[in-house]
Amino acid sequence: MVRSSALSASRLAPVLGALAMLGPFSIDTIFPAFPHIGAQLGADKLAMQQTISAYLLAYALMSVAHGPLSDALGRRRVILAGLAAFGIASAGCALATSLPMLLAFRVLQGLSAGVGLIVGRAVIRDVLHGDDAQRLMSHVSMIFGIAPAIAPLVGAWLLGWSRWPAIFWFLVILSVAMIVAVVGLLPETHPREARQPLRVAAMARGYWAMLSDSRFMRLALAGSLNFAALFLYISSAPALVLDHLHLGQNGFGWFFIPMIGGMMLGAFVSGRLAGRVGGIAQIRIGFACCIAAALINAIYHYVVAQPAVLPTVLPVALNSFGIALVFPILTLAILDMFPATRGAASSMQAFIGLLANALMAGLVSPWLSANLFQLALAAGILSVLAWVFWRWEYQRSKRPPRSPHDADEAVSLEPTNP
């Protein structure tokens, strides 16, 4: 088993960050191609939106299996199988001749794309603890953050060079490159003696125990709703960039680069704060940024009829900065609740978050994306709800335990060492 060291952290960060990028690339590279795909396959804007929601729903459903599979079979083997399936699915999307065929292969993409992100979180907690784990989680987030910024630019460039299937062939090449990287650079971090047998009944009981655990649900909902506020804008990017800001298919960088710049800066700051500023203080700063961003955006779009680019995208960048401060602390706290089944805990956390994202993409975004004030208001409500769940857990964690059992179950929001 790989143990904590500067060498292992420096090796793991690029590989895990690249694996986590696969999901965002699957979503964002096709945004510039929406009009082209819709014209060829006879799909309107609402139908094209379902290529995101179908992908996310499959991603969410399969996320509950990635972690337990890695707990039973090892992290590396499951990641390689997922990457192979993703490559096959991407080739199917490139060859699609109808919208139902495209949606079917998008579902297969969703079933496999999350393996790197979900299992990667468990890998981090396998090898590192305390402040070191927070730093590596932040470094991975910085690398992961590059994907949504460059993916639409890559998609637009590929459209200028070829037709829309080239985007999916690019994803095939990307999956092959990831397989090579995993084989060469990612060691197995979950030894055989630590693995849990894969039993469906036991897995279901474990998930039910997580869903029944009020602490887990408060932490998971805090993280999921907070990111859902940002994902509402991500899934509304075609309407925002093309319809409201009138930037054209090459203009997605105006939205994604500031947004991801904020996320990468937040991840960098989180890594620098590890061991210097407490997790509670960091979470407070992060939520303050998220709620302030939504408030600024809502006021601006309520007052201004024709939005300008920078006043629209800079508050979103502030939102992503705040999310990057909050996310590592909440995720590590969740993984620490179930040390024997970290893969399953990562899966369930991802499942809850992805369901929220699928709801944003499939229902809320099509409903609200025509009105930027309503979009900002909805994002603000999500951020406030996330803060409420975190505050609820924080207040309960401050109460003195009523029994030894309560003391054993207490979860710290500060990164800890074993």
C-alpha positions as CSV (number, residue, x, y, z in Angstrom):
1,M,0.0,0.0,0.0
2,V,1.3,3.5,-0.9
3,R,1.8,5.6,2.2
4,S,1.9,9.3,2.7
5,S,5.0,11.0,1.2
6,A,5.8,14.0,-0.8
7,L,6.7,11.8,-3.7
8,S,3.3,9.9,-3.7
9,A,1.4,13.2,-3.4
10,S,3.3,14.7,-6.3
11,R,2.6,11.6,-8.4
12,L,-1.0,11.3,-7.5
13,A,-2.2,14.9,-7.9
14,P,-1.8,15.1,-11.8
15,V,-3.2,11.6,-12.4
16,L,-6.2,12.0,-10.0
17,G,-6.8,15.6,-11.3
18,A,-6.8,14.4,-14.9
19,L,-9.2,11.5,-14.1
20,A,-11.6,13.9,-12.4
21,M,-11.5,16.1,-15.5
22,L,-13.2,13.4,-17.6
23,G,-16.7,14.1,-16.3
24,P,-16.6,17.9,-17.0
25,F,-15.1,17.3,-20.4
26,S,-18.0,15.0,-21.3
27,I,-20.4,17.8,-20.5
28,D,-18.7,21.0,-21.6
29,T,-17.0,20.1,-24.8
30,I,-20.3,19.6,-26.6
31,F,-21.9,23.0,-25.6
32,P,-20.6,24.8,-28.7
33,A,-22.0,22.0,-30.8
34,F,-25.5,22.1,-29.5
35,P,-26.9,24.0,-32.6
36,H,-25.0,21.7,-35.0
37,I,-26.1,18.5,-33.3
38,G,-29.7,19.7,-33.0
39,A,-29.8,20.7,-36.7
40,Q,-28.5,17.3,-37.9
41,L,-30.5,15.1,-35.5
42,G,-33.7,17.2,-35.6
43,A,-33.6,18.2,-31.9
44,D,-34.7,21.5,-30.4
45,K,-33.0,23.3,-27.5
46,L,-35.0,21.4,-24.8
47,A,-34.2,18.1,-26.4
48,M,-30.5,18.9,-26.5
49,Q,-30.6,19.8,-22.8
50,Q,-31.6,16.2,-22.2
51,T,-28.2,15.1,-23.5
52,I,-26.9,16.6,-20.2
53,S,-29.6,15.4,-17.9
54,A,-29.5,11.8,-19.3
55,Y,-25.8,11.8,-18.8
56,L,-26.0,13.1,-15.3
57,L,-28.8,10.8,-14.2
58,A,-26.7,7.7,-15.4
59,Y,-23.7,9.2,-13.7
60,A,-25.6,9.5,-10.5
61,L,-27.1,6.0,-10.6
62,M,-23.7,4.3,-11.3
63,S,-21.9,6.4,-8.7
64,V,-23.3,4.2,-6.0
65,A,-21.5,1.2,-7.5
66,H,-18.0,2.7,-8.3
67,G,-17.0,3.1,-4.6
68,P,-18.1,-0.4,-3.4
69,L,-16.6,-2.0,-6.4
70,S,-13.3,-0.3,-5.6
71,D,-13.6,-1.3,-1.9
72,A,-13.9,-5.0,-3.1
73,L,-11.7,-5.2,-6.2
74,G,-9.2,-2.4,-5.7
75,R,-9.1,1.2,-6.8
76,R,-6.9,0.8,-9.9
77,R,-8.8,-2.1,-11.5
78,V,-12.1,-0.3,-11.3
79,I,-10.7,2.9,-12.7
80,L,-9.3,1.1,-15.7
81,A,-12.5,-0.7,-16.5
82,G,-14.5,2.6,-16.2
83,L,-12.1,4.3,-18.6
84,A,-12.4,1.5,-21.2
85,A,-16.2,1.7,-21.0
86,F,-16.1,5.5,-21.4
87,G,-14.0,5.2,-24.5
88,I,-16.5,2.8,-26.1
89,A,-19.4,5.1,-25.2
90,S,-17.6,8.1,-26.7
91,A,-17.1,6.2,-30.0
92,G,-20.8,5.4,-30.0
93,C,-21.7,9.1,-29.5
94,A,-19.5,10.0,-32.5
95,L,-21.2,7.4,-34.7
96,A,-24.8,8.4,-33.6
97,T,-27.3,9.0,-36.4
98,S,-30.3,9.9,-34.3
99,L,-31.1,11.6,-31.0
100,P,-32.2,8.4,-29.3
101,M,-28.9,6.7,-30.3
102,L,-26.9,9.7,-29.0
103,L,-28.8,9.7,-25.7
104,A,-28.2,5.9,-25.3
105,F,-24.5,6.3,-25.6
106,R,-24.6,9.5,-23.4
107,V,-26.1,7.3,-20.8
108,L,-23.2,4.8,-21.2
109,Q,-20.8,7.7,-20.9
110,G,-22.5,8.8,-17.7
111,L,-22.3,5.2,-16.3
112,S,-18.5,5.2,-16.6
113,A,-17.3,8.9,-16.5
114,G,-17.5,9.2,-12.7
115,V,-15.1,6.4,-11.8
116,G,-12.0,8.6,-11.7
117,L,-13.6,11.3,-9.6
118,I,-15.4,9.0,-7.1
119,V,-12.7,6.4,-6.7
120,G,-10.0,9.1,-6.7
121,R,-11.4,10.7,-3.5
122,A,-11.0,7.3,-1.8
123,V,-7.5,7.0,-3.1
124,I,-6.6,10.4,-1.5
125,R,-7.9,9.2,1.9
126,D,-6.2,5.8,1.5
127,V,-2.7,7.4,1.4
128,L,-2.9,10.8,3.2
129,H,-4.5,12.1,6.4
130,G,-5.2,15.4,8.1
131,D,-3.8,18.6,6.5
132,D,-1.9,16.6,3.9
133,A,-5.1,15.1,2.6
134,Q,-6.7,18.6,2.4
135,R,-3.7,19.8,0.4
136,L,-3.8,17.0,-2.1
137,M,-7.6,17.3,-2.4
138,S,-7.1,21.0,-3.1
139,H,-4.3,20.3,-5.7
140,V,-6.6,17.8,-7.4
141,S,-9.4,20.4,-7.4
142,M,-7.0,22.9,-9.1
143,I,-6.2,20.5,-11.9
144,F,-9.8,19.4,-12.2
145,G,-10.9,23.0,-12.4
146,I,-9.0,23.4,-15.7
147,A,-11.5,21.1,-17.5
148,P,-14.6,23.2,-17.6
149,A,-12.6,26.3,-18.6
150,I,-10.9,24.7,-21.6
151,A,-13.5,22.1,-22.6
152,P,-15.8,24.5,-24.5
153,L,-12.8,26.1,-26.2
154,V,-11.6,22.7,-27.3
155,G,-15.1,21.9,-28.5
156,A,-15.3,25.2,-30.5
157,W,-11.8,24.6,-32.0
158,L,-12.8,21.1,-33.1
159,L,-15.9,22.4,-34.7
160,G,-13.9,24.9,-36.6
161,W,-11.7,22.1,-37.8
162,S,-14.3,19.3,-38.4
163,R,-17.9,18.3,-37.7
164,W,-19.4,17.7,-34.2
165,P,-18.5,13.9,-34.1
166,A,-14.8,15.0,-33.8
167,I,-15.6,16.2,-30.3
168,F,-16.5,12.6,-29.2
169,W,-13.5,11.1,-31.0
170,F,-11.4,13.5,-29.0
171,L,-13.0,12.0,-25.8
172,V,-12.0,8.5,-27.1
173,I,-8.4,9.7,-27.4
174,L,-8.6,11.3,-24.0
175,S,-9.8,8.0,-22.4
176,V,-7.0,6.1,-24.0
177,A,-4.5,8.6,-22.7
178,M,-5.9,8.2,-19.2
179,I,-5.6,4.4,-19.3
180,V,-1.9,4.8,-20.2
181,A,-1.4,7.3,-17.3
182,V,-3.2,5.0,-14.8
183,V,-1.2,2.0,-15.9
184,G,2.1,3.9,-15.6
185,L,1.6,6.2,-12.7
186,L,-1.2,5.2,-10.4
187,P,-0.4,2.5,-7.8
188,E,-2.9,0.4,-6.1
189,T,-3.7,2.1,-2.8
190,H,-6.3,-0.4,-1.4
191,P,-4.5,-3.7,-0.5
192,R,-6.2,-7.0,-0.6
193,E,-6.3,-7.5,3.2
194,A,-8.3,-4.2,3.5
195,R,-10.9,-5.0,0.9
196,Q,-14.5,-5.6,1.6
197,P,-16.5,-8.4,0.0
198,L,-18.9,-7.2,-2.7
199,R,-22.3,-8.3,-1.4
200,V,-25.3,-6.5,-2.7
201,A,-27.3,-7.0,0.5
202,A,-24.5,-5.7,2.6
203,M,-23.9,-2.8,0.2
204,A,-27.6,-1.9,0.4
205,R,-27.5,-2.0,4.2
206,G,-24.4,0.2,4.2
207,Y,-26.0,2.8,2.0
208,W,-29.2,2.7,4.1
209,A,-27.0,3.3,7.1
210,M,-25.5,6.3,5.4
211,L,-28.8,7.7,4.3
212,S,-30.2,7.2,7.8
213,D,-27.3,8.9,9.4
214,S,-28.3,12.5,10.1
215,R,-24.7,13.7,10.3
216,F,-23.9,12.2,6.9
217,M,-27.0,13.7,5.3
218,R,-26.4,17.2,6.7
219,L,-22.8,17.2,5.4
220,A,-23.7,15.7,2.0
221,L,-26.6,18.1,1.4
222,A,-24.4,21.1,2.4
223,G,-21.8,20.2,-0.2
224,S,-24.3,19.1,-2.9
225,L,-26.6,22.1,-2.7
226,N,-23.7,24.5,-2.6
227,F,-22.2,23.0,-5.8
228,A,-25.7,22.8,-7.4
229,A,-25.9,26.6,-7.3
230,L,-22.8,26.7,-9.5
231,F,-24.0,23.8,-11.7
232,L,-27.2,25.6,-12.4
233,Y,-25.1,28.2,-14.2
234,I,-23.0,25.6,-15.9
235,S,-26.0,23.7,-17.3
236,S,-27.5,27.1,-18.4
237,A,-24.2,28.1,-20.2
238,P,-25.7,27.6,-23.8
239,A,-28.5,30.0,-23.0
240,L,-26.3,32.4,-21.0
241,V,-23.5,32.6,-23.6
242,L,-25.5,32.4,-26.8
243,D,-28.9,34.0,-26.0
244,H,-28.2,36.5,-23.2
245,L,-24.6,37.6,-23.8
246,H,-24.7,37.0,-27.6
247,L,-21.1,35.8,-27.7
248,G,-21.5,33.1,-30.3
249,Q,-20.1,29.5,-30.2
250,N,-16.5,30.8,-29.6
251,G,-17.6,32.9,-26.6
252,F,-17.9,30.1,-23.9
253,G,-14.5,31.0,-22.6
254,W,-15.9,34.4,-21.3
255,F,-18.0,32.4,-18.9
256,F,-16.0,29.3,-18.1
257,I,-12.5,30.9,-17.7
258,P,-13.5,33.3,-14.9
259,M,-15.6,30.7,-13.2
260,I,-12.8,28.1,-13.2
261,G,-10.3,30.7,-12.4
262,G,-12.2,31.4,-9.2
263,M,-12.4,27.6,-8.4
264,M,-8.7,27.1,-9.0
265,L,-7.8,30.2,-6.9
266,G,-10.1,28.8,-4.1
267,A,-8.4,25.4,-4.3
268,F,-5.0,27.0,-4.1
269,V,-6.0,29.1,-1.1
270,S,-7.5,26.1,0.6
271,G,-4.2,24.2,0.2
272,R,-2.3,27.1,1.6
273,L,-4.7,27.5,4.5
274,A,-4.3,23.8,5.5
275,G,-2.7,23.7,8.9
276,R,-2.9,27.5,9.3
277,V,-6.6,28.3,9.4
278,G,-9.2,26.0,11.0
279,G,-11.7,24.1,8.8
280,I,-14.6,25.8,10.5
281,A,-13.2,29.3,9.7
282,Q,-12.5,28.2,6.1
283,I,-16.1,27.0,5.6
284,R,-17.5,30.2,7.0
285,I,-15.4,32.3,4.5
286,G,-16.5,30.0,1.6
287,F,-20.2,30.2,2.3
288,A,-20.0,34.0,2.8
289,C,-18.4,34.2,-0.7
290,C,-21.1,32.0,-2.2
291,I,-24.1,33.8,-0.7
292,A,-22.6,37.3,-1.5
293,A,-22.0,36.2,-5.1
294,A,-25.7,35.2,-5.5
295,L,-26.9,38.4,-3.9
296,I,-24.7,40.6,-6.2
297,N,-25.9,38.7,-9.3
298,A,-29.5,38.8,-8.4
299,I,-29.4,42.6,-7.7
300,Y,-27.6,43.3,-11.0
301,H,-30.0,41.3,-13.2
302,Y,-33.0,42.7,-11.4
303,V,-31.8,46.3,-12.2
304,V,-30.2,45.8,-15.7
305,A,-32.2,44.7,-18.7
306,Q,-29.4,43.9,-21.1
307,P,-26.5,42.2,-19.1
308,A,-22.8,42.9,-19.8
309,V,-20.3,40.1,-19.7
310,L,-18.1,41.0,-16.7
311,P,-20.8,41.9,-14.2
312,T,-22.5,38.6,-15.1
313,V,-19.6,36.3,-14.9
314,L,-17.5,37.8,-12.1
315,P,-20.0,37.0,-9.3
316,V,-20.1,33.4,-10.6
317,A,-16.3,33.3,-10.2
318,L,-16.7,34.4,-6.6
319,N,-19.2,31.6,-6.1
320,S,-16.8,29.0,-7.5
321,F,-14.0,30.4,-5.2
322,G,-16.2,29.9,-2.2
323,I,-17.2,26.4,-3.2
324,A,-13.5,25.4,-3.5
325,L,-13.0,26.6,0.1
326,V,-15.9,24.6,1.4
327,F,-15.6,21.4,-0.6
328,P,-12.4,19.7,0.7
329,I,-13.4,20.1,4.4
330,L,-16.9,18.6,4.0
331,T,-15.6,15.8,1.8
332,L,-12.9,14.7,4.2
333,A,-15.3,14.9,7.1
334,I,-17.7,12.5,5.2
335,L,-14.9,10.1,4.3
336,D,-13.8,10.0,7.9
337,M,-17.2,8.8,9.0
338,F,-16.8,5.5,7.3
339,P,-13.0,4.6,7.3
340,A,-13.6,0.9,6.4
341,T,-15.8,1.8,3.3
342,R,-14.4,5.1,2.1
343,G,-15.2,4.2,-1.5
344,A,-18.9,3.6,-0.7
345,A,-19.0,6.9,1.3
346,S,-17.5,8.7,-1.7
347,S,-20.1,7.0,-3.9
348,M,-23.1,8.0,-1.8
349,Q,-21.8,11.6,-1.5
350,A,-21.4,11.8,-5.3
351,F,-24.8,10.2,-5.8
352,I,-26.6,12.9,-3.8
353,G,-24.6,15.6,-5.5
354,L,-25.3,14.2,-9.0
355,L,-29.0,13.9,-8.4
356,A,-29.0,17.5,-7.5
357,N,-27.1,18.4,-10.6
358,A,-29.3,16.3,-12.8
359,L,-32.3,18.1,-11.4
360,M,-30.6,21.5,-12.2
361,A,-29.8,20.4,-15.7
362,G,-33.1,18.6,-16.6
363,L,-35.7,20.8,-14.8
364,V,-34.5,24.0,-13.2
365,S,-32.2,25.2,-15.9
366,P,-34.7,24.8,-18.8
367,W,-37.3,26.5,-16.6
368,L,-35.3,29.5,-15.4
369,S,-32.5,30.1,-17.9
370,A,-34.6,32.5,-20.0
371,N,-34.5,34.9,-17.0
372,L,-31.1,35.7,-15.5
373,F,-32.6,37.3,-12.4
374,Q,-34.6,34.1,-11.6
375,L,-31.5,32.1,-12.3
376,A,-29.4,34.1,-9.8
377,L,-32.3,34.0,-7.2
378,A,-32.4,30.2,-7.5
379,A,-28.6,29.9,-7.1
380,G,-28.9,32.1,-4.0
381,I,-31.6,29.9,-2.5
382,L,-29.4,26.8,-3.0
383,S,-26.4,28.4,-1.4
384,V,-28.4,29.6,1.6
385,L,-29.9,26.1,2.0
386,A,-26.4,24.6,1.9
387,W,-25.3,27.0,4.6
388,V,-28.3,26.0,6.7
389,F,-27.4,22.3,6.6
390,W,-23.8,23.0,7.5
391,R,-24.8,25.4,10.3
392,W,-27.2,22.7,11.6
393,E,-24.4,20.1,11.7
394,Y,-22.0,22.6,13.2
395,Q,-24.4,23.5,16.0
396,R,-25.0,19.8,16.8
397,S,-21.3,19.1,16.8
398,K,-20.8,21.7,19.5
399,R,-23.2,20.0,21.9
400,P,-21.6,17.8,24.6
401,P,-22.2,14.1,23.9
402,R,-25.0,12.6,25.9
403,S,-23.4,9.1,25.9
404,P,-20.1,7.3,24.9
405,H,-21.9,6.2,21.7
406,D,-22.6,9.8,20.7
407,A,-19.0,10.7,21.4
408,D,-17.7,7.8,19.2
409,E,-20.0,9.0,16.4
410,A,-19.0,12.7,16.5
411,V,-17.5,14.0,13.3
412,S,-15.0,16.8,13.3
413,L,-15.0,19.4,10.5
414,E,-11.3,20.0,11.1
415,P,-8.9,17.8,9.1
416,T,-7.5,15.2,11.5
417,N,-4.7,12.7,11.6
418,P,-5.4,9.0,12.5
